[in-house]
Structure formats: structure tokens, C-alpha cells
Amino acid sequence: MKVKSSVFQLIILSAIVPLLLGAANFYGTPDKTSKNKEMIVQIIKIQSPLAENELIDRAQTRAEKFRAIPGLVQKFYVRRGGEGAYAGIYIWDSKESMMAFKGTELAKTIPVAYELQGPPEIEISDMLFQLRE
């Protein structure tokens, strides 16, 4: 299980690091032509008593509903280190899409679905630009 988890982390990190760090042209300046100027990165950090495989099963069961959310460009499921420490990293096309999701039944079911221990810690950032289209 340790090797599988490490591979899972590596795949997630290799996919998200370029999105979070952004990009620069050859001279180190931001790409002003990026189509993603208004994109939002939302990180929701949770603590859950669920075993990792159970959390993944629950997330996969709900994945189709997340794919249908208007304005959700991507969602990453990550382990943060430490037992029961996970996060969802959402990439939104706009702040309006993110706020609209907040009021949905799917958003309201997150604490129960993952048996959260305490309130989530939420970080919201504007994406400056991204490395890859």
C-alpha cells in the first residue's frame, strides 16, 4: 500500500504543481495572453478519520457529480501528510462559479461524506497564469 500511495501522490503533485506555480516565458515574465486570468484556486484542507482507501472510494463515487459542476475546471484530491489529513484543490473558471457551488447540495454534503473532524481550512487564490494550456 505504501508504494501505491507514493505513486498516487507523485501523480497528483506532477499534475498540480504546474497549475499552482504558474508559468513564465523564456525571459521570466508572465504570459499576458493567458486565457485564465480570472481563474481561481481554492484549497479545502480537511481532517478525516477515514482510511485512505475508503476516502478514495467515496471521492470516486462522487466524482461524476463534481464533473458536472459548471465552472469547475479541475479538482485534485491530495493527501497532505499526517494521518487523516487530506485536501481538495479546485480550479475554478471564475469566483462566481466557485460561489455558486458553495450553495449547492453537493457542497453541503462534503462534511458528512468525508466525516470531517472539525471545520475545513479554506484558502482562495487568484491564478496569475498557468504553464500549460
N, C-alpha and C positions, 0 to 999 in steps of 0.2 A: 504494500500500500504506500510506503514511503516514496518509492520510485515513481509510482503513478501520480502522487500528489506533487512531487517536484516537477515532473513533466508538465502537469496541468498548470502550475504556477509559471513556468517558463513560457508556455504558450500564451497565457494571458498577459504576462509582462511584455513579451515581444510584440503583442498586438496593441497594447495601450500606451506604452512609453512614447512612441512617435506622436500619438494624438495629444498626450498631455504636455510634452515638451515643446511641440510646435516645430517650425522649420525656418530655415533662412536660406537665401540664395548663396551663391558661391562666396560673396563678399560679407556675409553675415548679417544682412539686413532682411527684415520681414518681406514676404511676398505680398505686395499691395494688391495684387489681383485676386487674392483668395476669395472664393465664393462663401467662405464660412465665417465671415466677420462677426455675425450675430450669434454664433453657436455658443451654447452654454455647457459647461462641465459640472455635473452635480455628483458629489461623492457622499453616499449614505453609509456610514460605518455603524455596524451592529455587533451586539454580543448575543450569542445564541447557545443554548445547551445542546443543540442538535449535533450529532456526529456528522462529519463532513459528507459522507456518502448520503446520509438522509437529507441534508441541506441541498445537495446537488440534485437528488431525486425530486424534491419539492420544487426547486427552481426550474428544472426541466419540464415538470408537469405544468407550470405556469408560463413557460416561455412563449407559447403561441399567443397568449393574451398580451404579453409585452410586445411581441412583433406587430400587433395590430394597433398599437398606440400611435395616434397621429403626432408627428413631430419628433418621435424618439428615433434618432439616427442609429444609435448603438447602445448596448448595455453590456457591461463586463461584470462578471461575478468573480470576486477575488477573496483570497484568504490573506489576512493582514499580519499573521504571525500571532502567536499566543493562542491558547485553546479557546475555541468558540468565537474568535474574532474574525469577522468577515466584512465585506463591503460590496455594495453595488455601485458601479461607476456608470453614470448615464451621460450620454452625449445628446443634447437637445438641439433642434434647429433654431429655437428661439426661447426667450424667457416666457413668452405667452404659452407655448406648448408645455413647458415644464409646470407652469402654474395651473393649467387646465388639468393636467394629470393628477395633481395634488388632490383635487376634489373628487376623483373617480373612486368607484368601489374597489377596483384593483389596488390602488394605492392604500386605501384604508385597511385592506386585509393583510398587508405586509407584516405588521407586528404579530398577528396570530399565526400566519403561515410559517414564520420562522421562529416562533416562540421567543420573541425578543426579551432580553433581560435588561430592562431599563429603556429609556428613550434613545433613539438613534442620534448619532452625531452627524450633522449635515454641513457640508461645505459646498459653496456655489462659486464658480469662477467663470469669467468670460474667456472664451477661447480667442487668442490673438490671431493665430494662423495654424495651419497643420502642415506636416511634412509631405504626406501623400494624399492624393485625391481618391 
